[in-house]
Amino acid sequence: MLFSPSQSNLLHRRQQHQQQQPHQHVDHHYSVHGGELAQSVDRNYHGTGVAAHPNRHISIAESIPDVHTMNIARTSKSFHVVIIGGSFAGIRAAQELELLMPPRMVTITVIDRRDQYFYNLGALRALVKPELIDLVWLPYDHIFRYPHNKVIQGEAASVYPNSVILKDGRKLDFDSLLVATGSVYPRPCKVETTSHVKGKAELRMFGDMVRVADSILIIGGGPTGVGLAAEIATVYPKKIVMLAHAGERLMSSEYSSKSVSRKAYKKLKSMGVKVILGERVIIPEDEPLKNQIDCRWLKTTKGRRLFSSVQFLCNGITFETSLMDTLDPVFKHKIIDPATGQIRVLPTMQLNHPELPWVFAAGDVCDTAGEKQAYRADSQGSHVA
């Protein structure tokens, strides 16, 4: 939990003994339901918090041998929770925490690099249906009920045990932190811009590319590639749509069943999509994809030559976790998995670091098992709150 009953007691003691006892030891208790979070996909978010299950607690001291000391700098009279990332996990955690806690007890600040909420799940459909573009970008105005809780635009540059430094120099102290920075993915599924005006223009540009193109090549047969191929084939059934995937089956990750792969394959074939499996498209380093109309030939690892006027890269998910390097420069390998670049977390969604029990991570950026999907991030945000 971002704010536990023991933390409430800590805050009360600080207010009474701020000068005499500036640092307090706290025995943390965090709500856990359903065992490993990665295996818990709860689509109904009502009644899953600590308020609904006051007796379902697990002590962090039981799973981590070291004694934790909450050496936290005072931020304000209320407990300050900072959330880095204003997408599925971050917003869900923020809204549920606001509902769970009395307004005077907690202040919530969400930091996001964009000036509006980007609903990336709708981006692929908006690409072929431009009338939906305005619904993909939504203002943050109505996220919170209480005005002292807020969303600010900024990009976190570094995280310390009790503060976040933004790239513009602003510093935010916190009592508890949630890192929910999500994942980085090629356009058009996710956009790089921080401006909703530029983001909308970018989606319209991609939509115009598809509209005028005769043939479209989609590289990558995961959920995003399959979804994009289906959206284009539905709206433009006469266009040549090709999907090339290096795996032997679509959505070939360890978390997707062969049955799902077969259904996706049959569906795309019925829509006229040319599906190429077991062949990786070679993109020359000196001729990268340009995200524009670009009539060109590309070869696969089996020598097949593919011609298309538009190409979309739908693989290569990465995670931006360099902001965590300052949290523990010596033992940062305990926090970040060097193989995946993801944040290591416990089942409680706390960092896998014995001296930072008040720092959490949720969503795509953490190393929980399972596909990186929005409903999982949403569920994790609920769990953390």
Steps between C-alpha positions, in 0.01 A plus 500: 500500500615852425350602832455242774347529849849483649600796283200691632625439853845612395361825365309563821809438711702736284249777550525456877876441531652661193793649688559226755463203265573600143553139385266218585518125450189359343383141471342514154195299402385483142188350352544190288217317330508197278869410538725612216356814345601394151259207526220716639303665222206653678281697263266607780679759709237553768586376846857394434680752720603490862176667602307199371741244646641649821627165627681389187846637568849371461797648679783599273734401781390138451634489144799733533751420773638850554339744739348799319527852631267762357757778479266735313528877481185684593325627190186657649240448770340231285660187361631578151474231232676568171417292193728514196291414195144602420376203303313181593686394816577848628153649455325193640720508812449875543121487472456200727735640762300823503180301558653286775657775712351806673589806290687678780725203563656452155618726219549337160715640220516327162786592268462435128708625212193556282261792534198269462411136559585288195273199464736293289254209471287718274787623286488215249130542429532880491767451235237367258208695647622860543172609657616315814831683537359761739390216731850353521640810670309601813564784749613412852252755641260251657736233631462604865209603719700726730702801379805434719565186297637583158664389177805700395680489167868418527755230435676330789877509460608328821351333805647515851374324814276792595478724193459520124693747286338605174696588187404866537655508848187473712525282809211308656542343843292194576410266782412218259575460131346300217696464176258427216688627197367229269684392188647653186363367174536603134246733349208507431394286797678738734615850420817679603361852515392656829244730335146387428486741206805342339378153598170548323678635193729198501209256509335684209827479308519122552133471403562691177795272422281192530217661303716573193725194515442204270690253717584498870764284669464436873814364665425304815219259578435569865171643631579846358595377154197272481274781619636752250468254210139427597410869529643584158350197328157574648483858373699446178422144380639566150847602616790255512578445867798281590604392848847347544592332828825331599322249722344177381158616615329832562520638854770245565600610849501245780183657640282449190343162432522326165121511481502881513773509236298275267187711541691819424659342195168376361334834563768699320503257209121529468543879479746468215817574696812326368663345808866400477632293792850388591669781310656811647495814285849646460507877541835639377675717757575765238138500379273497807123525482394859445142512633385648171401390152805307389463256211773244554602135492602318816641150529427238763748261659383233254565718196139596431468851353206711615390822334290756687429870492456530879674304775410481868734351760297323768765343719791609717340596831744671740482656846633835615643433845818710499332739746538224762881491479535765770283308745781259577801559273704221660241222498273616218506147358276410793244749372531461122515165323794545259358240260164673448551853628196461724463586868521202733201485735367281778145356494404811701620712205772650720848529357710193556725704727502449880567863587231662282166351611311822423587490127273303266478426127202389290403450138719415203818628663509230772617142454174320578424199282249518217438704187542876527134588464291790620263302720794351688646846563159620614466207738846560642423866560191396694702247698764755598240747628 
